[in-house]
Amino acid sequence: PSCEWSGSPKSGTCGGAAVCEPTTTDEVGLCTDGLDNDCDGVTDCADTADCGTDPACQADCSAFINRSDCNAQPACTWSGTDKECASI
């Protein structure tokens, strides 16, 4: 999201970095929209300073046993190495 690819898929460059323009001073209440609303470099549940206590970010990730269900949770990420779902 911070750059635009130009050239072919195998041979190109990333440039023209987009400038983040904050829409709010924090992400409280916006923890599942997929955006870095406050331009601090982290989005949604990964922004623990703003979203750490948001109910949407409190999933018990170990309950998800497959990649798609795990990755559908904003607070979870699938580990291909361990084949398990863990909190971000």
URLIN-V660125 format. One record per pair of residues at least 24 apart in sequence whose ideal C-beta (glycine too) atoms are under 7 Angstrom apart, sorted by sequence separation. I is the first residue (numbers start at 1). J is the second residue. If there is no record, write none. Layout:
# URLIN-V660125
i,j
I,J
I,J
This chain:
# URLIN-V660125
i,j
26,50
27,51
32,56
61,85
31,56
61,86
31,57
61,87
45,74
44,74
45,75
32,74
46,88
31,74
45,88
